[in-house]
């Protein structure tokens, strides 16, 4: 497993070894040991797994969770190809406003870890692209927020020369400045505390003891 820290503090990309033989292949996109070495604790207790299928040129995001409760996310692409993007929306973060991106696909099975409070977006680069998500909190529409993926203040690496397919909600999403003025951007310290509690709870579960939330 190769691990690389991204330009957004606390976000990582994990590239596993794919074992191939004449039968096919086997891969483990998440492995606890390398994850703990990189992040300093186990992966959160998974509250929900989700999949999305997207047409080519679909852009989803920039999505994030009202914090608290916040939600961490672990993503990979199981069909097609996507440009996965993380944006630091945490006020007080040493990397606030920065972004990074990774190509995810089932040829490499790269996976991205997105800590609590960051924004997530991706561009589907092929027809029928399927992205998998592990979430530390169940989805609740009332807590889902978005920043406009086309906000020039973010300067995200959207491919040029194509027409982005956006949901009405994402197309009408506010800018990062508007969300900041509305008091709806996450606080970095609060996000760190939520992350620490989630890792502690996950570690307790791994040890076989009770999980206290």
BELBEL-V944351 format. One line per field, one symbol per residue. ss: DSSP state (@ for helix, = for strand, . for the rest). phi: phi as a letter, one per 30 degrees, with the letter a starting at -180 (. if undefined). burial: 1 if it has 24 or more other ideal C-beta (glycine too) atoms within 12 Angstrom, else 0. Layout:
# BELBEL-V944351
ss->???
phi->???
burial->???
This chain:
# BELBEL-V944351
ss->.====......====...===..===.....@@@@@@@@........=======...========.......=======.=======...=.......=======.....====....======....=======.....@@@===..................=..@@@@....@@@@@@.....=@@@@@@@@@@@@@@@@@@@@......
phi->.cbbdcdceicbcccddcccaddkabbbdbbdedddddcjaddeddcacbbbcbdeidcckdcacebddiacbbcaccaiabccbcbdcddjddceidbbbbdcaddchebcccdejdcbbacdcbdidcccbcbdbddbedcdbbcddcedddidddedibcdcbdedddcddddddddddicddceddddddeddddddddddddjcdccc
burial->101001111111111100000000000011000110011011111110000101001111111111101111111111111111111111101011111111111101111111111111111111001111111110000001111111100101010000010100010011010010000111110111011111101110000000000
